[in-house]
Structures are given as structure tokens and as C-alpha cells.
Amino acid sequence: MPRLISPFAKRGLVPRRFSARAGTHRGWLTVWVETELPDAKAADSIANNLRGILCVDAVLLEETQRVPRKREHTFGAFAAG
């Protein structure tokens, strides 16, 4: 999990939410990270960094808008143990 937080920490970001749970396959984790980012470019950059981590199988990126129109990005990383 420290490897998954590293791309955020390098940018001085503290995720709003971070959760991990055992995946459906033995030895796998499903990790969700929610954070507020300045723009889509930053979100794409972090998603690409997460995809480059050896143990990460897939990264999903979702953009949401919350009242009062703050943009947040949620990252889902599926990692093998």
C-alpha cells in the first residue's frame, strides 16, 4: 500500500479517503483512493504512475463533482500480492 500512496505523496496530496480490502482472488487487494486534484492532467499523471507499479493490475479513474462544484478524482487500483 505504501507504493500506491507514493504518487500522491510526491505531489504533497493527502487523499480524502483511502481504503483497501481483500479482493475476490486470493492474494489480491482492491484499493480505492479519493482525492481532490487541480485538473484532469494531474489525475491522468497519477493514474499512469499507479499503472507503472509492478503489482498493479489495473487502474480505474473516475471524476466526480460535489457541491459546491469541487472536482474530485477517485482511483481504483487492483493489485496482486
N, CA, C and O atoms as a Maestro MAE file, in Angstrom:
{
 s_m_m2io_version
 :::
 2.0.0
}

f_m_ct {
 s_m_title
 :::
 protein
 m_atom[324] {
  # First column is atom index #
  i_m_mmod_type
  r_m_x_coord
  r_m_y_coord
  r_m_z_coord
  i_m_residue_number
  s_m_chain_name
  s_m_pdb_residue_name
  s_m_pdb_atom_name
  i_m_atomic_number
  :::
  1 25 0.804 -1.196 0.000 1 A "MET " " N  " 7
  2 3 0.000 0.000 0.000 1 A "MET " " CA " 6
  3 2 0.853 1.269 0.000 1 A "MET " " C  " 6
  4 15 0.436 2.266 -0.589 1 A "MET " " O  " 8
  5 25 2.017 1.277 0.627 2 A "PRO " " N  " 7
  6 3 2.830 2.497 0.546 2 A "PRO " " CA " 6
  7 2 3.177 2.883 -0.895 2 A "PRO " " C  " 6
  8 15 3.271 4.071 -1.205 2 A "PRO " " O  " 8
  9 25 3.367 1.905 -1.772 3 A "ARG " " N  " 7
  10 3 3.656 2.206 -3.178 3 A "ARG " " CA " 6
  11 2 2.473 2.893 -3.853 3 A "ARG " " C  " 6
  12 15 2.660 3.710 -4.754 3 A "ARG " " O  " 8
  13 25 1.274 2.567 -3.426 4 A "LEU " " N  " 7
  14 3 0.087 3.163 -4.025 4 A "LEU " " CA " 6
  15 2 -0.147 4.596 -3.549 4 A "LEU " " C  " 6
  16 15 -0.768 5.392 -4.254 4 A "LEU " " O  " 8
  17 25 0.340 4.920 -2.377 5 A "ILE " " N  " 7
  18 3 0.191 6.270 -1.828 5 A "ILE " " CA " 6
  19 2 1.303 7.192 -2.335 5 A "ILE " " C  " 6
  20 15 1.137 8.412 -2.363 5 A "ILE " " O  " 8
  21 25 2.421 6.616 -2.729 6 A "SER " " N  " 7
  22 3 3.587 7.391 -3.141 6 A "SER " " CA " 6
  23 2 3.301 8.438 -4.223 6 A "SER " " C  " 6
  24 15 3.744 9.575 -4.065 6 A "SER " " O  " 8
  25 25 2.585 8.125 -5.317 7 A "PRO " " N  " 7
  26 3 2.336 9.163 -6.326 7 A "PRO " " CA " 6
  27 2 1.565 10.375 -5.792 7 A "PRO " " C  " 6
  28 15 1.707 11.482 -6.311 7 A "PRO " " O  " 8
  29 25 0.761 10.164 -4.772 8 A "PHE " " N  " 7
  30 3 0.036 11.272 -4.155 8 A "PHE " " CA " 6
  31 2 0.968 12.069 -3.248 8 A "PHE " " C  " 6
  32 15 0.975 13.300 -3.276 8 A "PHE " " O  " 8
  33 25 1.754 11.355 -2.445 9 A "ALA " " N  " 7
  34 3 2.666 12.000 -1.504 9 A "ALA " " CA " 6
  35 2 3.713 12.848 -2.225 9 A "ALA " " C  " 6
  36 15 4.082 13.917 -1.739 9 A "ALA " " O  " 8
  37 25 4.193 12.385 -3.374 10 A "LYS " " N  " 7
  38 3 5.188 13.141 -4.143 10 A "LYS " " CA " 6
  39 2 4.656 14.485 -4.601 10 A "LYS " " C  " 6
  40 15 5.433 15.404 -4.859 10 A "LYS " " O  " 8
  41 25 3.354 14.609 -4.704 11 A "ARG " " N  " 7
  42 3 2.724 15.865 -5.106 11 A "ARG " " CA " 6
  43 2 2.181 16.648 -3.904 11 A "ARG " " C  " 6
  44 15 1.510 17.667 -4.071 11 A "ARG " " O  " 8
  45 25 2.479 16.162 -2.692 12 A "GLY " " N  " 7
  46 3 2.022 16.834 -1.487 12 A "GLY " " CA " 6
  47 2 0.532 16.697 -1.246 12 A "GLY " " C  " 6
  48 15 -0.067 17.525 -0.559 12 A "GLY " " O  " 8
  49 25 -0.080 15.642 -1.816 13 A "LEU " " N  " 7
  50 3 -1.517 15.420 -1.670 13 A "LEU " " CA " 6
  51 2 -1.815 14.416 -0.571 13 A "LEU " " C  " 6
  52 15 -1.121 13.409 -0.427 13 A "LEU " " O  " 8
  53 25 -2.837 14.696 0.188 14 A "VAL " " N  " 7
  54 3 -3.322 13.764 1.192 14 A "VAL " " CA " 6
  55 2 -4.699 13.304 0.735 14 A "VAL " " C  " 6
  56 15 -5.628 14.109 0.666 14 A "VAL " " O  " 8
  57 25 -4.843 12.006 0.418 15 A "PRO " " N  " 7
  58 3 -6.150 11.529 -0.045 15 A "PRO " " CA " 6
  59 2 -7.250 11.790 0.976 15 A "PRO " " C  " 6
  60 15 -7.043 11.678 2.185 15 A "PRO " " O  " 8
  61 25 -8.418 12.139 0.463 16 A "ARG " " N  " 7
  62 3 -9.588 12.337 1.317 16 A "ARG " " CA " 6
  63 2 -10.024 11.000 1.907 16 A "ARG " " C  " 6
  64 15 -10.399 10.916 3.077 16 A "ARG " " O  " 8
  65 25 -9.968 9.955 1.078 17 A "ARG " " N  " 7
  66 3 -10.300 8.597 1.525 17 A "ARG " " CA " 6
  67 2 -9.306 7.617 0.932 17 A "ARG " " C  " 6
  68 15 -8.858 7.773 -0.204 17 A "ARG " " O  " 8
  69 25 -8.972 6.618 1.707 18 A "PHE " " N  " 7
  70 3 -8.118 5.519 1.253 18 A "PHE " " CA " 6
  71 2 -8.658 4.258 1.909 18 A "PHE " " C  " 6
  72 15 -8.748 4.176 3.134 18 A "PHE " " O  " 8
  73 25 -9.010 3.292 1.102 19 A "SER " " N  " 7
  74 3 -9.489 2.040 1.683 19 A "SER " " CA " 6
  75 2 -8.949 0.872 0.883 19 A "SER " " C  " 6
  76 15 -8.729 0.971 -0.324 19 A "SER " " O  " 8
  77 25 -8.744 -0.216 1.565 20 A "ALA " " N  " 7
  78 3 -8.255 -1.440 0.927 20 A "ALA " " CA " 6
  79 2 -9.017 -2.617 1.519 20 A "ALA " " C  " 6
  80 15 -9.334 -2.644 2.709 20 A "ALA " " O  " 8
  81 25 -9.302 -3.584 0.661 21 A "ARG " " N  " 7
  82 3 -9.964 -4.797 1.146 21 A "ARG " " CA " 6
  83 2 -9.470 -5.968 0.314 21 A "ARG " " C  " 6
  84 15 -8.951 -5.796 -0.789 21 A "ARG " " O  " 8
  85 25 -9.639 -7.144 0.858 22 A "ALA " " N  " 7
  86 3 -9.231 -8.347 0.145 22 A "ALA " " CA " 6
  87 2 -10.052 -8.462 -1.132 22 A "ALA " " C  " 6
  88 15 -11.262 -8.237 -1.129 22 A "ALA " " O  " 8
  89 25 -9.381 -8.813 -2.218 23 A "GLY " " N  " 7
  90 3 -10.061 -8.968 -3.497 23 A "GLY " " CA " 6
  91 2 -10.764 -10.312 -3.591 23 A "GLY " " C  " 6
  92 15 -10.736 -11.115 -2.658 23 A "GLY " " O  " 8
  93 25 -11.390 -10.537 -4.726 24 A "THR " " N  " 7
  94 3 -12.109 -11.789 -4.921 24 A "THR " " CA " 6
  95 2 -11.158 -12.954 -5.174 24 A "THR " " C  " 6
  96 15 -11.524 -14.113 -4.975 24 A "THR " " O  " 8
  97 25 -9.945 -12.649 -5.609 25 A "HIS " " N  " 7
  98 3 -8.934 -13.687 -5.823 25 A "HIS " " CA " 6
  99 2 -7.928 -13.665 -4.674 25 A "HIS " " C  " 6
  100 15 -7.563 -12.598 -4.181 25 A "HIS " " O  " 8
  101 25 -7.491 -14.823 -4.259 26 A "ARG " " N  " 7
  102 3 -6.546 -14.921 -3.147 26 A "ARG " " CA " 6
  103 2 -5.265 -14.131 -3.450 26 A "ARG " " C  " 6
  104 15 -4.701 -14.217 -4.541 26 A "ARG " " O  " 8
  105 25 -4.836 -13.375 -2.469 27 A "GLY " " N  " 7
  106 3 -3.619 -12.589 -2.605 27 A "GLY " " CA " 6
  107 2 -3.805 -11.240 -3.295 27 A "GLY " " C  " 6
  108 15 -2.833 -10.509 -3.487 27 A "GLY " " O  " 8
  109 25 -5.023 -10.904 -3.667 28 A "TRP " " N  " 7
  110 3 -5.294 -9.642 -4.346 28 A "TRP " " CA " 6
  111 2 -5.935 -8.645 -3.386 28 A "TRP " " C  " 6
  112 15 -6.623 -9.028 -2.440 28 A "TRP " " O  " 8
  113 25 -5.700 -7.374 -3.642 29 A "LEU " " N  " 7
  114 3 -6.330 -6.292 -2.893 29 A "LEU " " CA " 6
  115 2 -7.085 -5.395 -3.859 29 A "LEU " " C  " 6
  116 15 -6.666 -5.209 -5.002 29 A "LEU " " O  " 8
  117 25 -8.174 -4.854 -3.409 30 A "THR " " N  " 7
  118 3 -8.862 -3.801 -4.135 30 A "THR " " CA " 6
  119 2 -8.679 -2.543 -3.300 30 A "THR " " C  " 6
  120 15 -9.045 -2.513 -2.125 30 A "THR " " O  " 8
  121 25 -8.116 -1.511 -3.903 31 A "VAL " " N  " 7
  122 3 -7.780 -0.283 -3.184 31 A "VAL " " CA " 6
  123 2 -8.506 0.880 -3.850 31 A "VAL " " C  " 6
  124 15 -8.483 1.014 -5.073 31 A "VAL " " O  " 8
  125 25 -9.152 1.721 -3.041 32 A "TRP " " N  " 7
  126 3 -9.827 2.919 -3.532 32 A "TRP " " CA " 6
  127 2 -9.213 4.134 -2.866 32 A "TRP " " C  " 6
  128 15 -9.050 4.179 -1.646 32 A "TRP " " O  " 8
  129 25 -8.875 5.118 -3.685 33 A "VAL " " N  " 7
  130 3 -8.291 6.359 -3.191 33 A "VAL " " CA " 6
  131 2 -9.124 7.505 -3.751 33 A "VAL " " C  " 6
  132 15 -9.378 7.569 -4.953 33 A "VAL " " O  " 8
  133 25 -9.544 8.404 -2.877 34 A "GLU " " N  " 7
  134 3 -10.315 9.569 -3.311 34 A "GLU " " CA " 6
  135 2 -9.554 10.815 -2.905 34 A "GLU " " C  " 6
  136 15 -9.146 10.960 -1.753 34 A "GLU " " O  " 8
  137 25 -9.366 11.718 -3.865 35 A "THR " " N  " 7
  138 3 -8.632 12.941 -3.575 35 A "THR " " CA " 6
  139 2 -9.107 14.073 -4.468 35 A "THR " " C  " 6
  140 15 -9.694 13.840 -5.525 35 A "THR " " O  " 8
  141 25 -8.851 15.284 -4.042 36 A "GLU " " N  " 7
  142 3 -9.185 16.456 -4.836 36 A "GLU " " CA " 6
  143 2 -7.925 16.884 -5.579 36 A "GLU " " C  " 6
  144 15 -6.867 17.058 -4.973 36 A "GLU " " O  " 8
  145 25 -8.044 17.052 -6.904 37 A "LEU " " N  " 7
  146 3 -6.908 17.422 -7.736 37 A "LEU " " CA " 6
  147 2 -7.219 18.693 -8.515 37 A "LEU " " C  " 6
  148 15 -8.385 19.016 -8.745 37 A "LEU " " O  " 8
  149 25 -6.173 19.416 -8.921 38 A "PRO " " N  " 7
  150 3 -6.404 20.682 -9.611 38 A "PRO " " CA " 6
  151 2 -6.998 20.539 -11.014 38 A "PRO " " C  " 6
  152 15 -7.752 21.404 -11.457 38 A "PRO " " O  " 8
  153 25 -6.661 19.447 -11.717 39 A "ASP " " N  " 7
  154 3 -7.160 19.299 -13.084 39 A "ASP " " CA " 6
  155 2 -7.050 17.851 -13.557 39 A "ASP " " C  " 6
  156 15 -6.480 17.000 -12.875 39 A "ASP " " O  " 8
  157 25 -7.605 17.593 -14.733 40 A "ALA " " N  " 7
  158 3 -7.600 16.239 -15.300 40 A "ALA " " CA " 6
  159 2 -6.193 15.778 -15.648 40 A "ALA " " C  " 6
  160 15 -5.910 14.581 -15.600 40 A "ALA " " O  " 8
  161 25 -5.312 16.696 -15.995 41 A "LYS " " N  " 7
  162 3 -3.925 16.334 -16.328 41 A "LYS " " CA " 6
  163 2 -3.228 15.700 -15.123 41 A "LYS " " C  " 6
  164 15 -2.519 14.704 -15.264 41 A "LYS " " O  " 8
  165 25 -3.428 16.273 -13.957 42 A "ALA " " N  " 7
  166 3 -2.841 15.720 -12.734 42 A "ALA " " CA " 6
  167 2 -3.410 14.335 -12.450 42 A "ALA " " C  " 6
  168 15 -2.678 13.432 -12.045 42 A "ALA " " O  " 8
  169 25 -4.711 14.167 -12.659 43 A "ALA " " N  " 7
  170 3 -5.350 12.868 -12.433 43 A "ALA " " CA " 6
  171 2 -4.786 11.819 -13.389 43 A "ALA " " C  " 6
  172 15 -4.492 10.696 -12.976 43 A "ALA " " O  " 8
  173 25 -4.635 12.178 -14.657 44 A "ASP " " N  " 7
  174 3 -4.068 11.244 -15.636 44 A "ASP " " CA " 6
  175 2 -2.631 10.881 -15.300 44 A "ASP " " C  " 6
  176 15 -2.219 9.732 -15.461 44 A "ASP " " O  " 8
  177 25 -1.875 11.857 -14.835 45 A "SER " " N  " 7
  178 3 -0.478 11.614 -14.463 45 A "SER " " CA " 6
  179 2 -0.380 10.622 -13.305 45 A "SER " " C  " 6
  180 15 0.423 9.691 -13.348 45 A "SER " " O  " 8
  181 25 -1.190 10.822 -12.280 46 A "ILE " " N  " 7
  182 3 -1.180 9.903 -11.134 46 A "ILE " " CA " 6
  183 2 -1.655 8.523 -11.555 46 A "ILE " " C  " 6
  184 15 -1.071 7.518 -11.148 46 A "ILE " " O  " 8
  185 25 -2.712 8.457 -12.372 47 A "ALA " " N  " 7
  186 3 -3.207 7.164 -12.837 47 A "ALA " " CA " 6
  187 2 -2.124 6.417 -13.608 47 A "ALA " " C  " 6
  188 15 -1.968 5.209 -13.432 47 A "ALA " " O  " 8
  189 25 -1.376 7.113 -14.455 48 A "ASN " " N  " 7
  190 3 -0.284 6.479 -15.191 48 A "ASN " " CA " 6
  191 2 0.833 6.013 -14.266 48 A "ASN " " C  " 6
  192 15 1.429 4.960 -14.494 48 A "ASN " " O  " 8
  193 25 1.121 6.790 -13.223 49 A "ASN " " N  " 7
  194 3 2.124 6.356 -12.236 49 A "ASN " " CA " 6
  195 2 1.675 5.083 -11.531 49 A "ASN " " C  " 6
  196 15 2.473 4.168 -11.324 49 A "ASN " " O  " 8
  197 25 0.391 5.025 -11.161 50 A "LEU " " N  " 7
  198 3 -0.135 3.833 -10.499 50 A "LEU " " CA " 6
  199 2 -0.070 2.619 -11.422 50 A "LEU " " C  " 6
  200 15 0.234 1.513 -10.975 50 A "LEU " " O  " 8
  201 25 -0.355 2.824 -12.711 51 A "ARG " " N  " 7
  202 3 -0.298 1.722 -13.679 51 A "ARG " " CA " 6
  203 2 1.118 1.181 -13.841 51 A "ARG " " C  " 6
  204 15 1.307 0.016 -14.189 51 A "ARG " " O  " 8
  205 25 2.113 2.032 -13.587 52 A "GLY " " N  " 7
  206 3 3.507 1.628 -13.723 52 A "GLY " " CA " 6
  207 2 4.052 0.838 -12.547 52 A "GLY " " C  " 6
  208 15 5.171 0.329 -12.619 52 A "GLY " " O  " 8
  209 25 3.295 0.723 -11.473 53 A "ILE " " N  " 7
  210 3 3.740 -0.032 -10.303 53 A "ILE " " CA " 6
  211 2 3.599 -1.516 -10.609 53 A "ILE " " C  " 6
  212 15 2.546 -1.961 -11.067 53 A "ILE " " O  " 8
  213 25 4.636 -2.270 -10.361 54 A "LEU " " N  " 7
  214 3 4.714 -3.674 -10.737 54 A "LEU " " CA " 6
  215 2 3.516 -4.496 -10.278 54 A "LEU " " C  " 6
  216 15 3.005 -5.310 -11.047 54 A "LEU " " O  " 8
  217 25 3.063 -4.305 -9.061 55 A "CYS " " N  " 7
  218 3 2.000 -5.145 -8.522 55 A "CYS " " CA " 6
  219 2 0.594 -4.699 -8.933 55 A "CYS " " C  " 6
  220 15 -0.379 -5.376 -8.600 55 A "CYS " " O  " 8
  221 25 0.465 -3.587 -9.643 56 A "VAL " " N  " 7
  222 3 -0.858 -3.078 -10.019 56 A "VAL " " CA " 6
  223 2 -1.309 -3.704 -11.329 56 A "VAL " " C  " 6
  224 15 -0.602 -3.651 -12.336 56 A "VAL " " O  " 8
  225 25 -2.488 -4.294 -11.302 57 A "ASP " " N  " 7
  226 3 -3.043 -4.946 -12.482 57 A "ASP " " CA " 6
  227 2 -3.869 -3.980 -13.328 57 A "ASP " " C  " 6
  228 15 -3.799 -4.028 -14.556 57 A "ASP " " O  " 8
  229 25 -4.645 -3.107 -12.695 58 A "ALA " " N  " 7
  230 3 -5.494 -2.168 -13.427 58 A "ALA " " CA " 6
  231 2 -5.763 -0.942 -12.561 58 A "ALA " " C  " 6
  232 15 -5.775 -1.022 -11.333 58 A "ALA " " O  " 8
  233 25 -5.978 0.187 -13.218 59 A "VAL " " N  " 7
  234 3 -6.326 1.435 -12.527 59 A "VAL " " CA " 6
  235 2 -7.544 2.029 -13.229 59 A "VAL " " C  " 6
  236 15 -7.539 2.232 -14.443 59 A "VAL " " O  " 8
  237 25 -8.562 2.298 -12.464 60 A "LEU " " N  " 7
  238 3 -9.754 2.964 -12.976 60 A "LEU " " CA " 6
  239 2 -9.774 4.380 -12.426 60 A "LEU " " C  " 6
  240 15 -9.469 4.597 -11.254 60 A "LEU " " O  " 8
  241 25 -10.128 5.331 -13.253 61 A "LEU " " N  " 7
  242 3 -10.172 6.728 -12.840 61 A "LEU " " CA " 6
  243 2 -11.587 7.257 -13.050 61 A "LEU " " C  " 6
  244 15 -12.154 7.134 -14.135 61 A "LEU " " O  " 8
  245 25 -12.136 7.835 -12.015 62 A "GLU " " N  " 7
  246 3 -13.495 8.365 -12.080 62 A "GLU " " CA " 6
  247 2 -13.485 9.805 -11.605 62 A "GLU " " C  " 6
  248 15 -12.916 10.111 -10.556 62 A "GLU " " O  " 8
  249 25 -14.109 10.689 -12.367 63 A "GLU " " N  " 7
  250 3 -14.205 12.085 -11.972 63 A "GLU " " CA " 6
  251 2 -15.607 12.349 -11.451 63 A "GLU " " C  " 6
  252 15 -16.596 11.975 -12.082 63 A "GLU " " O  " 8
  253 25 -15.684 12.985 -10.315 64 A "THR " " N  " 7
  254 3 -16.977 13.323 -9.728 64 A "THR " " CA " 6
  255 2 -17.000 14.809 -9.393 64 A "THR " " C  " 6
  256 15 -15.955 15.430 -9.203 64 A "THR " " O  " 8
  257 25 -18.170 15.354 -9.326 65 A "GLN " " N  " 7
  258 3 -18.341 16.730 -8.903 65 A "GLN " " CA " 6
  259 2 -19.229 16.762 -7.687 65 A "GLN " " C  " 6
  260 15 -20.286 16.133 -7.657 65 A "GLN " " O  " 8
  261 25 -18.800 17.488 -6.697 66 A "ARG " " N  " 7
  262 3 -19.579 17.608 -5.472 66 A "ARG " " CA " 6
  263 2 -19.951 19.060 -5.259 66 A "ARG " " C  " 6
  264 15 -19.268 19.972 -5.726 66 A "ARG " " O  " 8
  265 25 -21.011 19.252 -4.568 67 A "VAL " " N  " 7
  266 3 -21.436 20.601 -4.229 67 A "VAL " " CA " 6
  267 2 -20.442 21.149 -3.231 67 A "VAL " " C  " 6
  268 15 -20.154 20.434 -2.271 67 A "VAL " " O  " 8
  269 25 -19.906 22.301 -3.350 68 A "PRO " " N  " 7
  270 3 -20.159 23.324 -4.345 68 A "PRO " " CA " 6
  271 2 -19.168 23.245 -5.523 68 A "PRO " " C  " 6
  272 15 -18.231 24.040 -5.593 68 A "PRO " " O  " 8
  273 25 -19.366 22.325 -6.412 69 A "ARG " " N  " 7
  274 3 -18.630 22.171 -7.655 69 A "ARG " " CA " 6
  275 2 -17.125 21.982 -7.483 69 A "ARG " " C  " 6
  276 15 -16.336 22.550 -8.238 69 A "ARG " " O  " 8
  277 25 -16.740 21.209 -6.520 70 A "LYS " " N  " 7
  278 3 -15.331 20.846 -6.367 70 A "LYS " " CA " 6
  279 2 -15.121 19.540 -7.106 70 A "LYS " " C  " 6
  280 15 -15.915 18.611 -6.962 70 A "LYS " " O  " 8
  281 25 -14.085 19.461 -7.880 71 A "ARG " " N  " 7
  282 3 -13.812 18.239 -8.626 71 A "ARG " " CA " 6
  283 2 -12.945 17.314 -7.808 71 A "ARG " " C  " 6
  284 15 -11.927 17.720 -7.247 71 A "ARG " " O  " 8
  285 25 -13.357 16.082 -7.749 72 A "GLU " " N  " 7
  286 3 -12.589 15.065 -7.055 72 A "GLU " " CA " 6
  287 2 -12.357 13.919 -8.010 72 A "GLU " " C  " 6
  288 15 -13.150 13.681 -8.922 72 A "GLU " " O  " 8
  289 25 -11.272 13.216 -7.798 73 A "HIS " " N  " 7
  290 3 -10.956 12.067 -8.624 73 A "HIS " " CA " 6
  291 2 -10.796 10.856 -7.723 73 A "HIS " " C  " 6
  292 15 -10.149 10.928 -6.678 73 A "HIS " " O  " 8
  293 25 -11.379 9.760 -8.128 74 A "THR " " N  " 7
  294 3 -11.295 8.519 -7.376 74 A "THR " " CA " 6
  295 2 -10.498 7.534 -8.204 74 A "THR " " C  " 6
  296 15 -10.750 7.351 -9.395 74 A "THR " " O  " 8
  297 25 -9.540 6.908 -7.562 75 A "PHE " " N  " 7
  298 3 -8.689 5.936 -8.220 75 A "PHE " " CA " 6
  299 2 -8.996 4.553 -7.653 75 A "PHE " " C  " 6
  300 15 -9.057 4.380 -6.436 75 A "PHE " " O  " 8
  301 25 -9.184 3.599 -8.504 76 A "GLY " " N  " 7
  302 3 -9.341 2.213 -8.071 76 A "GLY " " CA " 6
  303 2 -8.156 1.423 -8.596 76 A "GLY " " C  " 6
  304 15 -7.951 1.357 -9.808 76 A "GLY " " O  " 8
  305 25 -7.397 0.840 -7.738 77 A "ALA " " N  " 7
  306 3 -6.221 0.073 -8.159 77 A "ALA " " CA " 6
  307 2 -6.417 -1.380 -7.732 77 A "ALA " " C  " 6
  308 15 -6.778 -1.664 -6.590 77 A "ALA " " O  " 8
  309 25 -6.180 -2.263 -8.643 78 A "PHE " " N  " 7
  310 3 -6.323 -3.679 -8.365 78 A "PHE " " CA " 6
  311 2 -4.933 -4.284 -8.373 78 A "PHE " " C  " 6
  312 15 -4.283 -4.350 -9.416 78 A "PHE " " O  " 8
  313 25 -4.482 -4.718 -7.223 79 A "ALA " " N  " 7
  314 3 -3.088 -5.130 -7.088 79 A "ALA " " CA " 6
  315 2 -2.989 -6.597 -6.694 79 A "ALA " " C  " 6
  316 15 -3.764 -7.092 -5.876 79 A "ALA " " O  " 8
  317 25 -2.033 -7.270 -7.285 80 A "ALA " " N  " 7
  318 3 -1.756 -8.665 -6.934 80 A "ALA " " CA " 6
  319 2 -0.679 -8.707 -5.866 80 A "ALA " " C  " 6
  320 15 0.239 -7.887 -5.860 80 A "ALA " " O  " 8
  321 25 -0.802 -9.667 -4.967 81 A "GLY " " N  " 7
  322 3 0.176 -9.798 -3.885 81 A "GLY " " CA " 6
  323 2 1.386 -10.568 -4.302 81 A "GLY " " C  " 6
  324 15 2.300 -10.763 -3.500 81 A "GLY " " O  " 8
  :::
 }
 m_bond[323] {
  # First column is bond index #
  i_m_from
  i_m_to
  i_m_order
  :::
  1 1 2 1
  2 2 3 1
  3 3 4 2
  4 3 5 1
  5 5 6 1
  6 6 7 1
  7 7 8 2
  8 7 9 1
  9 9 10 1
  10 10 11 1
  11 11 12 2
  12 11 13 1
  13 13 14 1
  14 14 15 1
  15 15 16 2
  16 15 17 1
  17 17 18 1
  18 18 19 1
  19 19 20 2
  20 19 21 1
  21 21 22 1
  22 22 23 1
  23 23 24 2
  24 23 25 1
  25 25 26 1
  26 26 27 1
  27 27 28 2
  28 27 29 1
  29 29 30 1
  30 30 31 1
  31 31 32 2
  32 31 33 1
  33 33 34 1
  34 34 35 1
  35 35 36 2
  36 35 37 1
  37 37 38 1
  38 38 39 1
  39 39 40 2
  40 39 41 1
  41 41 42 1
  42 42 43 1
  43 43 44 2
  44 43 45 1
  45 45 46 1
  46 46 47 1
  47 47 48 2
  48 47 49 1
  49 49 50 1
  50 50 51 1
  51 51 52 2
  52 51 53 1
  53 53 54 1
  54 54 55 1
  55 55 56 2
  56 55 57 1
  57 57 58 1
  58 58 59 1
  59 59 60 2
  60 59 61 1
  61 61 62 1
  62 62 63 1
  63 63 64 2
  64 63 65 1
  65 65 66 1
  66 66 67 1
  67 67 68 2
  68 67 69 1
  69 69 70 1
  70 70 71 1
  71 71 72 2
  72 71 73 1
  73 73 74 1
  74 74 75 1
  75 75 76 2
  76 75 77 1
  77 77 78 1
  78 78 79 1
  79 79 80 2
  80 79 81 1
  81 81 82 1
  82 82 83 1
  83 83 84 2
  84 83 85 1
  85 85 86 1
  86 86 87 1
  87 87 88 2
  88 87 89 1
  89 89 90 1
  90 90 91 1
  91 91 92 2
  92 91 93 1
  93 93 94 1
  94 94 95 1
  95 95 96 2
  96 95 97 1
  97 97 98 1
  98 98 99 1
  99 99 100 2
  100 99 101 1
  101 101 102 1
  102 102 103 1
  103 103 104 2
  104 103 105 1
  105 105 106 1
  106 106 107 1
  107 107 108 2
  108 107 109 1
  109 109 110 1
  110 110 111 1
  111 111 112 2
  112 111 113 1
  113 113 114 1
  114 114 115 1
  115 115 116 2
  116 115 117 1
  117 117 118 1
  118 118 119 1
  119 119 120 2
  120 119 121 1
  121 121 122 1
  122 122 123 1
  123 123 124 2
  124 123 125 1
  125 125 126 1
  126 126 127 1
  127 127 128 2
  128 127 129 1
  129 129 130 1
  130 130 131 1
  131 131 132 2
  132 131 133 1
  133 133 134 1
  134 134 135 1
  135 135 136 2
  136 135 137 1
  137 137 138 1
  138 138 139 1
  139 139 140 2
  140 139 141 1
  141 141 142 1
  142 142 143 1
  143 143 144 2
  144 143 145 1
  145 145 146 1
  146 146 147 1
  147 147 148 2
  148 147 149 1
  149 149 150 1
  150 150 151 1
  151 151 152 2
  152 151 153 1
  153 153 154 1
  154 154 155 1
  155 155 156 2
  156 155 157 1
  157 157 158 1
  158 158 159 1
  159 159 160 2
  160 159 161 1
  161 161 162 1
  162 162 163 1
  163 163 164 2
  164 163 165 1
  165 165 166 1
  166 166 167 1
  167 167 168 2
  168 167 169 1
  169 169 170 1
  170 170 171 1
  171 171 172 2
  172 171 173 1
  173 173 174 1
  174 174 175 1
  175 175 176 2
  176 175 177 1
  177 177 178 1
  178 178 179 1
  179 179 180 2
  180 179 181 1
  181 181 182 1
  182 182 183 1
  183 183 184 2
  184 183 185 1
  185 185 186 1
  186 186 187 1
  187 187 188 2
  188 187 189 1
  189 189 190 1
  190 190 191 1
  191 191 192 2
  192 191 193 1
  193 193 194 1
  194 194 195 1
  195 195 196 2
  196 195 197 1
  197 197 198 1
  198 198 199 1
  199 199 200 2
  200 199 201 1
  201 201 202 1
  202 202 203 1
  203 203 204 2
  204 203 205 1
  205 205 206 1
  206 206 207 1
  207 207 208 2
  208 207 209 1
  209 209 210 1
  210 210 211 1
  211 211 212 2
  212 211 213 1
  213 213 214 1
  214 214 215 1
  215 215 216 2
  216 215 217 1
  217 217 218 1
  218 218 219 1
  219 219 220 2
  220 219 221 1
  221 221 222 1
  222 222 223 1
  223 223 224 2
  224 223 225 1
  225 225 226 1
  226 226 227 1
  227 227 228 2
  228 227 229 1
  229 229 230 1
  230 230 231 1
  231 231 232 2
  232 231 233 1
  233 233 234 1
  234 234 235 1
  235 235 236 2
  236 235 237 1
  237 237 238 1
  238 238 239 1
  239 239 240 2
  240 239 241 1
  241 241 242 1
  242 242 243 1
  243 243 244 2
  244 243 245 1
  245 245 246 1
  246 246 247 1
  247 247 248 2
  248 247 249 1
  249 249 250 1
  250 250 251 1
  251 251 252 2
  252 251 253 1
  253 253 254 1
  254 254 255 1
  255 255 256 2
  256 255 257 1
  257 257 258 1
  258 258 259 1
  259 259 260 2
  260 259 261 1
  261 261 262 1
  262 262 263 1
  263 263 264 2
  264 263 265 1
  265 265 266 1
  266 266 267 1
  267 267 268 2
  268 267 269 1
  269 269 270 1
  270 270 271 1
  271 271 272 2
  272 271 273 1
  273 273 274 1
  274 274 275 1
  275 275 276 2
  276 275 277 1
  277 277 278 1
  278 278 279 1
  279 279 280 2
  280 279 281 1
  281 281 282 1
  282 282 283 1
  283 283 284 2
  284 283 285 1
  285 285 286 1
  286 286 287 1
  287 287 288 2
  288 287 289 1
  289 289 290 1
  290 290 291 1
  291 291 292 2
  292 291 293 1
  293 293 294 1
  294 294 295 1
  295 295 296 2
  296 295 297 1
  297 297 298 1
  298 298 299 1
  299 299 300 2
  300 299 301 1
  301 301 302 1
  302 302 303 1
  303 303 304 2
  304 303 305 1
  305 305 306 1
  306 306 307 1
  307 307 308 2
  308 307 309 1
  309 309 310 1
  310 310 311 1
  311 311 312 2
  312 311 313 1
  313 313 314 1
  314 314 315 1
  315 315 316 2
  316 315 317 1
  317 317 318 1
  318 318 319 1
  319 319 320 2
  320 319 321 1
  321 321 322 1
  322 322 323 1
  323 323 324 2
  :::
 }
}
